[in-house]
Amino acid sequence: MKISEVTRLDIIDFLRSKKINWHGRSNEIGFLSRIFDLNKMPSTDRRFDTAEEDIVTHRISFDDWDDDWVFSDDRFNLLRGPDEIFMRFLCEMLHPSVRPKPLEVNSLLKIFNKHLVADGWELYAKHHISRRRVFNARPITAKVNLKAARNVAVVLDSDYMHHQINRMESSIETDPDLAIGTAKELIETVCKTILAERGKPITGSPDIPTLTKATLKELDLVPEGVAERAKGREVLKRVLSNLATIGQGLAELRGLYGTGHGKDGKTQVMQPRHAKFAVGAATALATFLFETHKETKP
């Protein structure tokens, strides 16, 4: 098994301790039938022939089984059975026909992935039904490191920035356009926050090059601020000049491919590698600007 028994126990123990209704708004037979052929599975009650008859009797007619009975039923073998079955069970728990409330789905998804990451797996939104996510499982591949950006959000106590970071992370593979658009928004948020904290709030709706330039100037990071006697001054000037172009480049990329503007019907969609690049660049710039602000704040 790729998903260890320890990981499975951690998830099952959580569901039991929180008394999570595993079948959601679906009934138990309907939920399990999406994964198993209940009429071909044997009964554990000698009076019946199939698993479905067992469930009808012990969960509907007499209700003498515990609510979490499925986790200890060897026929379904969620603890030691095939990875595909266990992961399918978790994905079905998050299916929009089972759980229609996004907040509840997000909460469970976070817990599931918290434990699955130990085995190198994750659940992700593969596609949508009526704008609601349908999940599948995949091995975790190399990701953009957003730890530094999360630290900035924590220091700023910014729920909005946390939301932006989570949205970038979750959409890199499934919606690269959204990730690119959000990367640009992250820079805007950090710039506006820095300027506000320094008593230079922005009015109106300036574009991102204007915001970035104003922030660089306030942080004394514009090329003109490099002392002539500084070692490597030419290199520093060139690097600092390029900082502003990151924001400009993301704005242009977002305009061409990201969310926020209607596109020509023949516009080609971006790939996850493009989104990773955009998110990585935005995160690096946002983190550098904030750390400079924190260290030089009057």
HUTA-V616461 format. One line per field, one symbol per residue. phi: phi as a letter, one per 20 degrees, with the letter a starting at -180 (. if undefined). burial: # if it has 16 or more other C-alpha atoms within 10 Angstrom, else .. A space follows every 10 residues. Layout:
phi->???
burial->???
//
This chain:
phi->.eeffffffg fffffffelf ffeleeefff ffffdceffd efeedffcdc fffgfgfedd fdlddffdgf fdeffelffc egggffffff fffefgfdce egffffffgf fgfgefffdm cbebfebccl mdfddbdbff dgcfedffff fffffeldff fgffffffff dgeebggfff fffffffgff fffffffemc fedmcfffff fffffgffel dfgfeeffef fmgfffffff ffgfffffff fffffecffo cfdffeffff dgffffffff ffffffffff fffffdfg
burial->..#...#### ##..#..... .###...##. ##...#.#.. .##......# #####.#.#. .........# #...##.##. ..#..##### #########. ....#..##. .##.##..#. #####..... ..#####... ...#.#..## .##....... ##.##.###. ########## ########## #####..... .......##. ######..#. ###..#.... .....##..# #.##.##### #.#######. .........# .#.###.### #######.## ..#.....
//
